[in-house]
């Protein structure tokens, strides 16, 4: 039985991952700000910003899945968790034996391109979010090479699904009850790679089961391109009246999508939830 340590288990992706891991033969330990949400799991109360929390949680032979460092609207906290928090994690792990870490990153590190990005492409991030994630990846690669650590980076595409608090799909669905229209930049022609959250959780579990020593990078993505207009059309098929307005402003990348062939080949990762089904499931369970 593998010992899995999950950092950031209470978030959107963490909630889906815990449900799936709990159905399989894994011993689960989590780090949480409170013990209440996941009391049935072995829980250490604390933060990645606290070295003592991590020291009490991570043991020899553990597999650590780090879901922390997602943007919550607070840039100061975002930078702290990604840079200071991850440095703490790495400094703890290098003192342990046979620990593997799976670090969740984003395809936003690539920047902008109309093609499907591959793991061998040089990242040229354009956004603050993508730049911070890429800096975090470089930190992990440096520690992996200098300390002979086993580290896997998973670059996830735009995740969506029930109970996600923000994101273009969530924000569009919310407009059905809003008086103010949602402004859609690039005249709604932006291109993104959308992946249902449960498929991303499956990708993480496949990475847990896969072992190759050293530093690895995989795209966990749908490998498909969807415009925001595609999103609108799919939501409206479910009899939802949306409230939005197009603008020609271009504040962020026009196209960010990623190839998932490497993950399919080595991790046996194949998304199971189609975009159409995923949108329907999101709407049916929307809160």
C-alpha positions in Angstrom: 0.0 0.0 0.0 1.4 3.3 -1.1 1.4 6.3 1.4 0.1 9.4 -0.3 0.6 12.8 1.2 -1.7 15.5 -0.3 -1.0 19.2 0.1 -3.9 21.5 -0.7 -6.6 18.7 -0.4 -9.5 21.1 0.3 -9.4 22.8 -3.1 -11.3 22.2 -6.3 -8.9 19.6 -7.7 -8.0 18.2 -4.2 -11.7 17.4 -3.4 -12.0 15.3 -6.6 -8.7 13.6 -6.1 -9.5 12.6 -2.5 -12.8 11.0 -3.6 -11.0 8.9 -6.2 -8.0 8.0 -4.0 -10.4 6.9 -1.2 -11.8 4.3 -3.5 -8.4 2.7 -4.1 -5.8 1.0 -1.9 -3.8 4.0 -0.8 -3.0 5.3 2.7 -3.8 9.0 2.7 -2.3 11.8 4.8 -3.2 15.4 4.2 -2.1 18.9 5.3 -5.0 21.2 6.0 -5.6 24.5 7.7 -8.3 22.7 9.7 -8.8 19.0 10.6 -12.6 19.2 10.3 -13.1 18.9 6.4 -11.3 15.6 6.1 -11.5 14.1 9.6 -11.6 10.5 8.2 -8.1 10.9 6.8 -4.8 11.2 8.8 -4.6 15.0 8.9 -1.9 17.4 10.1 -3.1 20.9 10.7 -0.7 23.5 9.2 0.6 25.2 6.1 3.3 24.7 3.5 4.7 28.0 4.8 5.4 26.1 8.1 8.4 23.8 8.0 7.3 22.0 11.2 4.0 21.1 9.6 5.7 19.5 6.7 8.3 17.8 8.9 5.4 16.2 10.9 3.6 15.1 7.8 6.2 13.8 5.3 8.0 10.5 6.0 10.4 8.2 4.2 8.9 6.4 1.1 5.9 8.8 0.8 4.5 10.1 -2.5 3.7 13.8 -2.1 1.1 15.4 -4.3 1.3 19.2 -4.1 -1.9 20.9 -5.2 -1.1 24.2 -3.4 -0.2 27.4 -5.1 -3.3 28.0 -7.2 -4.3 31.6 -7.7 -7.0 32.7 -5.2 -7.1 36.4 -6.1 -4.5 37.3 -3.5 -1.2 37.8 -5.3 0.9 38.2 -2.2 -0.3 34.8 -0.9 0.1 33.3 -4.4 3.8 34.3 -4.5 4.4 33.2 -0.9 2.9 29.7 -1.4 4.6 29.1 -4.8 8.1 30.3 -3.9 8.5 30.2 -0.1 6.1 27.3 0.4 7.6 25.1 -2.3 11.2 25.9 -1.1 10.0 24.6 2.3 8.6 21.4 0.7 11.8 20.7 -1.2 14.1 21.3 1.8 12.1 18.8 3.8 11.9 16.2 1.0 15.7 16.3 0.4 16.2 15.1 4.0 13.9 12.1 3.5 14.5 8.7 1.8 12.7 7.5 -1.4 10.2 10.3 -1.5 8.5 11.1 -4.8 6.8 14.4 -5.4 4.1 15.2 -7.9 3.9 19.0 -8.4 0.8 20.4 -10.1 1.6 23.2 -12.5 -0.2 24.7 -15.5 0.0 24.8 -19.3 0.0 28.6 -18.8 3.8 28.3 -18.4 4.0 27.9 -22.2 2.7 31.3 -23.1 0.9 31.8 -26.4 0.9 29.7 -29.6 -1.7 28.4 -32.0 -0.2 24.9 -31.9 -0.6 22.3 -29.2 2.4 22.8 -26.9 4.6 19.7 -26.1 6.6 19.2 -23.0 9.8 19.7 -25.0 8.7 23.3 -26.1 10.5 26.1 -24.3 8.1 27.9 -22.0 7.7 31.7 -22.6 5.0 32.7 -20.2 3.1 35.9 -20.8 1.0 36.2 -17.6 2.1 36.7 -14.0 0.4 33.4 -13.2 2.3 31.5 -15.9 5.6 33.2 -15.0 5.2 32.3 -11.3 4.4 28.7 -12.1 7.4 28.4 -14.4 9.7 29.8 -11.7 8.3 27.2 -9.4 9.0 24.4 -12.0 12.6 25.7 -12.3 13.0 25.6 -8.6 11.8 21.9 -8.6 14.1 21.0 -11.5 17.1 22.6 -9.7 16.4 20.7 -6.5 15.8 17.4 -8.4 19.1 17.7 -10.3 21.2 18.9 -7.3 19.8 16.4 -4.7 18.9 13.4 -6.9 15.2 13.7 -6.2 12.3 12.0 -8.0 10.0 14.9 -9.1 7.1 14.8 -11.6 5.6 18.1 -12.9 2.0 17.9 -14.2 1.0 20.8 -16.4 -2.8 20.9 -16.2 -5.0 22.7 -18.7 -8.0 24.8 -17.8 -9.9 22.7 -15.3 -13.7 23.0 -14.9 -16.5 21.1 -13.3 -19.1 21.4 -10.5 -18.3 23.6 -7.5 -15.5 25.5 -9.1 -15.7 29.0 -7.7 -14.2 30.9 -10.8 -13.0 30.4 -14.3 -14.6 31.3 -17.6 -17.1 28.4 -17.6 -18.2 29.0 -14.1 -18.4 32.8 -14.7 -20.5 32.3 -17.8 -23.0 30.1 -16.1 -23.3 32.6 -13.3 -24.4 35.3 -15.8 -27.8 33.6 -16.1 -28.6 35.2 -12.7 -26.5 38.4 -13.1 -27.8 41.8 -14.2 -24.4 43.0 -15.4 -23.0 41.3 -18.5 -19.7 39.4 -18.4 -17.1 41.0 -20.7 -15.5 38.5 -23.0 -12.2 39.6 -24.4 -10.8 38.8 -27.9 -14.4 39.0 -29.0 -15.0 35.6 -27.6 -12.5 34.0 -30.0 -9.9 33.1 -27.4 -8.7 29.5 -27.6 -8.3 27.3 -24.6 -7.8 23.6 -23.6 -10.5 22.6 -21.1 -10.3 19.5 -19.0 -13.0 18.1 -16.6 -11.7 18.0 -13.0 -12.2 14.2 -12.6 -10.0 13.5 -15.6 -7.3 15.6 -14.1 -7.6 13.6 -10.9 -7.2 10.4 -12.9 -4.1 11.9 -14.5 -2.6 12.5 -11.0 -3.4 8.9 -9.9 -1.8 7.5 -13.1 1.3 9.6 -12.3 1.3 8.2 -8.8 1.5 4.7 -10.2 4.1 5.6 -12.8 7.7 5.6 -11.7 10.8 6.8 -13.5 13.7 8.3 -11.5 14.6 11.9 -11.8 12.8 15.0 -13.1 9.7 14.4 -15.4 7.2 16.8 -17.1 3.8 15.8 -18.4 0.9 17.7 -19.9 -2.4 16.7 -18.3 -4.8 18.2 -20.9 -7.6 17.4 -23.3 -5.4 18.0 -26.3 -8.2 19.9 -27.9 -8.9 23.5 -28.8 -12.1 25.3 -27.8 -13.0 28.9 -28.3 -15.1 30.8 -25.7 -17.8 30.9 -28.4 -17.8 27.1 -28.3 -18.2 27.3 -24.5 -21.2 29.6 -24.9 -22.9 27.4 -27.5 -22.5 24.3 -25.4 -23.9 26.0 -22.3 -26.8 27.4 -24.2 -27.7 23.9 -25.5 -28.7 23.2 -21.9 -31.4 25.9 -22.0 -29.5 28.5 -20.0 -29.8 32.1 -21.0 -26.4 33.8 -20.7 -25.6 37.5 -20.1 -22.4 38.6 -21.8 -20.8 41.2 -24.0 -17.9 41.0 -26.4 -15.0 43.3 -26.3 -11.9 43.5 -28.6 -9.6 44.0 -25.6 -6.6 41.5 -25.5 -5.3 41.5 -21.9 -4.1 37.9 -22.0 -3.1 35.1 -24.3 -5.2 34.4 -27.3 -4.4 30.7 -27.4 -3.0 28.3 -24.8 -3.5 24.5 -25.5 -1.3 21.5 -24.9 -0.5 18.1 -26.5 -1.2 15.1 -24.3 0.4 12.4 -26.4 3.3 11.8 -23.9 0.8 11.4 -21.0 -1.2 9.0 -23.1 1.9 6.9 -24.0 3.7 6.8 -20.6 0.9 7.5 -18.0 -1.9 5.7 -19.9 -3.8 9.0 -19.5 -6.9 9.4 -21.7 -9.7 11.9 -20.7 -13.0 10.1 -20.3 -15.4 13.1 -20.0 -16.1 14.8 -23.3 -16.5 18.5 -23.4 -20.2 18.2 -24.0 -20.7 15.8 -21.1 -18.5 17.8 -18.8 -20.5 21.0 -19.5 -23.7 19.1 -18.8 -22.4 17.6 -15.5 -21.2 21.1 -14.5 -24.6 22.7 -15.0 -26.5 19.8 -13.4 -24.5 20.1 -10.2 -24.0 23.9 -10.2 -24.3 25.6 -6.9 
